[in-house]
């Protein structure tokens, strides 16, 4: 296959057959989904989220009992238990550690590398990408603002031109708005080491979210996945992209309430930010686990408009790979015909 040569860099870095990553989605990316990703030849990420250290340890152990293939652990640097989580995953010798949420400290990247792990960091802007490379990250994920959940400020098309086209010192994976094999083919030909998807994998049979969650995704349009606003710089919140519902409006009211408390010195900024994260973790559980489509958080990328079928995970992989190979063959023939 033509596709094989474009997979090589990502295969070598991740140690899997197909450099397609399943993004770490809290309450979604559990040991079963991660191990199914490995079975299909892809690369799953356990979501550290706000999980207590012992719960995350149990999830790592469970995943290892389900597969002997590689997987990674995603840590949110602003989570309350983050430092304890980092100590634990280093102690357990996790193969790949992904830092998300905000920029990690240089010594934290080094601690992870000293444990034997390969480190991946999210690069939402060009400046952060270059800084993270200097700090020692082994690879980057460029995640455009089209993605679901917590998002950065720049679209993937711009990040590709700023970073992917100009950086060749580390493998670069791309994410945000990706749902088809044809798109994957073009991203690989642009230089990506692989891709990451989340929304598309929610629509797999193996994903254990509430059936109502999947049905809502199936019916949603791309424009339904909207980003939350930040009302005041005193409360810097990371925007979240989700399907608009009552819960989205409740988050707006929460911000206003927290700003009033900041005005009254009834809360400090750090605690206010923790309140924001607690809101999202609780609201996400309400939707993913309990099926509350009205008040829960329906975190989804704009690719939700392309994810309109529930398929076996293996079927999704076969479709992606088949469509990517066909697209490469189509372009190869087009170039040959043009040159002749």
Secondary structure, DSSP 8 states (H G I E B T S, - for coil): -HHHHHHHHHHHHH-SSS-EEE---TTTS-HHHHHHHHHTT-EEEEE-TT--HHHHHHHHHHHHHH-SS--EEEEETTSTTHHHHHHHHHHTT-SEEEEESS---HHHHHHHHHTT-EEEEE-SSHHHHHHHHHHT-SEEEEE-TTSSEE--SS-HHHHIIIIITT--SSEEEEESS---HHHHHHHHHHT-SEEEESHHHHTBTT--S-HHHHHHHHH--GGGEEE-----TTS----EEEE-SHHHHHHHHHHHHHHHHHHTTSS-HHHHHHHHHHHHHHHHHHHHTT--TTTS-EE--GGGGG----B-HHHHHHHHHHHHHHHHHHHHHHHHHHH-
